[in-house]
Amino acid sequence: MGLMDGLKAKLAPAKDKVSGLAQQHGGKIESGLEKAAKMVDEKTKGKYSDKIQSGTGKAKDAMDRIAHKGDPGSTGPADGGTRTPPPESPPPAS
């Protein structure tokens, strides 16, 4: 067995546990991502809103892939890959 095969075998239980935790706590994780994105957007006074929204969406999609990795036939988010983007936040008041 090669080095990579050994590492994969040792990491398999951790990968399964992470997937289970992502399934169990998906709502809390997404809520935390939203709160963090909102706080960063406020601190940067909306200067990077588009990048923050993009990064938040990618993080949510990655979390969905991890959570559903063990599901047979799963290719992405539970809604079939049609995640609704977060609503646009109004520009900061000057």
N, C-alpha and C positions, 0 to 999 in steps of 0.2 A: 504494500500500500504506500502510495506516495505521500509527501508532506501535505499537499492540498486535500487529498482524500481523508487523511487523519484529522485535519482541522475541520472539514465539513462534518465528519462523523461526531466530533466533540461539540460542535456548535448547533447541531440539529435540535437537541432538547431546548436550548435557549431560544432558538428561532420559533419553535412551537409555543413556548411560554409567552414570548412577545406577541405572537399572533393572538393568543387567547386573551391577553391583557388588552390588546387593541380592540378586540371584539367586545369585551366586557365594559371597557371604559371609553368607548369611542365618543360618546356625547360630551364627556368631561374634557377629553383631549381637544375636541373641536371648539368647545367653549373657551378653553385656555388659549388656543391659537387666536381666536377672535379678540379676546381681551388684550393679549400681547400686541396684536396688530393695531388695535385701536389706540393703545397707549403710545406705541412708537409713532403712529401717524400724528397723534396730538403733539408729541415732543418735537417732531420735525416740522410741525406747522403745515402739514399736508404736502410738503415739498416732494415726497417720495411715495405718495398715495398709490400710484399705479404699480410701482415695484412691490410695495407692501402687499397689495391685493393679489398680485401675481404669485408672490412667494407664499402667501397664506393658502391660496388655492392649490399650489403644488404640494405643500406640506399636507393638506387634507387629502389630496389624491394619494399620496404616498402612504398615509396612515390607512386609508381604505384598502389599498393593495395589500398591506401587511395584514390587516384584520381579516381579509377574505382570501388569503393565499391558500389556505387549506380547503376551501370550498371547491368541490368539483365543478368545472366549467366556468369558474369565476374569472372575469377578465378585468375587473375594476370596481368602481363604486357600486353600491347596492342598487342605485337608481339607473343602472345600465350605462354609466359614464356620462350622464347628462346633468352634472352638478350645476346648480344655479349659482351664478357668481354673487358675491355679497353685494348689497345695495351700495350705490355710490354715496360717499359721505360728502356733505356740503363743504365748500371751501372754507378755510378758517377766516374768521372775522379779523379785519386789519385794525 
